[in-house]
Amino acid sequence: MQKRNIALCIILSIITCGIYSMVWLVNLADDVNYLSKKENTSGIMVLLLSLITCGIYGMYWSYVTGNILDEIKKEKGIYSNNSGILYLILYILTGGIVTYAIIQNDLNNQIEMM
């Protein structure tokens, strides 16, 4: 896992017309899998399934990721509830970029706690 600068990731995503956001998605999925210690869908598969389904799988992944991060936070005694729904709504409204930023923020916070 690697702590990433959220502002830089957003800027790179905009400058590269979304190509970097695909790389960012792969890294996010792999980091969530590492943090959860479960065998979830790999980052490359998340990207491929999102592309094949025109983003529908990305919506599903955002919802599931929110629930996984809620579980991780609860294990560490941090109250968190319904992040999956929030991530899903933000994914639909923003095309994923805000959702990625929030997920990255959660991951950065988990890295600091390690």
C-alpha positions in Angstrom: 0.0 0.0 0.0 1.1 3.5 -0.8 -0.1 6.8 0.5 -1.1 9.0 -2.5 -1.6 12.7 -2.8 -5.3 13.1 -3.7 -4.9 16.5 -5.4 -2.2 15.2 -7.6 -4.2 12.1 -8.6 -7.2 14.3 -9.5 -5.0 16.7 -11.5 -3.3 13.8 -13.4 -6.7 12.3 -14.1 -7.9 15.6 -15.7 -4.7 16.2 -17.6 -4.6 12.7 -19.0 -8.3 12.8 -20.0 -9.2 10.0 -17.5 -6.4 7.6 -18.3 -4.7 8.1 -15.0 -8.0 7.6 -13.2 -8.0 4.1 -14.6 -4.5 3.5 -13.1 -5.7 5.0 -9.9 -8.8 2.7 -9.8 -6.5 -0.4 -10.2 -4.3 0.8 -7.3 -7.3 1.6 -5.1 -8.8 -1.8 -5.7 -5.6 -3.6 -5.0 -5.0 -1.5 -1.8 -8.5 -2.2 -0.5 -7.9 -5.9 -1.2 -4.6 -5.8 0.8 -6.2 -3.9 3.6 -9.2 -6.1 3.9 -7.1 -9.3 3.7 -9.8 -11.0 1.6 -9.7 -12.2 -1.9 -11.8 -9.7 -3.7 -11.7 -8.8 -7.4 -8.2 -7.7 -8.4 -7.6 -4.1 -9.6 -7.2 -5.1 -13.2 -10.4 -7.1 -13.2 -12.3 -4.1 -11.6 -11.0 -1.9 -14.4 -11.9 -4.5 -17.2 -15.3 -5.2 -15.8 -16.0 -1.5 -15.4 -15.0 -0.9 -19.0 -17.0 -3.9 -20.4 -20.2 -2.9 -18.4 -19.8 0.8 -19.3 -19.3 1.7 -15.6 -22.0 -0.4 -14.0 -19.5 -2.6 -12.3 -17.6 0.5 -11.1 -20.8 1.5 -9.3 -21.1 -1.9 -7.7 -17.4 -1.9 -6.7 -17.8 1.5 -5.1 -20.7 0.3 -3.0 -18.9 -2.9 -2.0 -15.7 -0.9 -1.2 -17.6 1.4 1.1 -19.0 -1.5 3.0 -15.5 -3.1 3.3 -14.0 0.1 4.5 -16.8 0.5 7.1 -16.0 -3.0 8.4 -12.3 -2.2 8.7 -13.1 1.1 10.5 -15.5 -0.7 12.9 -12.8 -3.3 13.7 -10.5 -0.4 14.7 -13.2 1.2 16.8 -14.0 4.0 14.4 -17.7 4.7 13.8 -18.6 4.5 10.2 -22.0 3.8 8.6 -23.4 3.6 5.1 -20.3 4.6 3.2 -21.3 2.2 0.4 -24.4 4.2 -0.4 -22.5 7.5 -0.2 -19.8 6.1 -2.6 -22.4 4.8 -5.0 -24.3 8.1 -5.1 -21.1 10.1 -5.6 -19.9 7.7 -8.3 -23.2 8.2 -10.2 -23.0 12.0 -9.8 -19.3 12.6 -10.5 -18.3 9.7 -12.7 -16.1 8.2 -10.0 -13.5 10.9 -9.4 -14.9 12.1 -6.1 -15.5 8.6 -5.0 -11.9 7.7 -5.7 -10.7 10.7 -3.8 -12.7 9.7 -0.7 -11.6 6.1 -0.9 -8.0 7.3 -1.2 -8.5 9.5 1.8 -9.8 6.6 3.8 -6.9 4.4 2.7 -4.4 7.2 3.5 -5.9 7.4 7.0 -5.6 3.6 7.5 -2.0 3.8 6.4 -1.2 6.4 9.0 -2.9 4.2 11.7 -0.7 1.2 10.8 
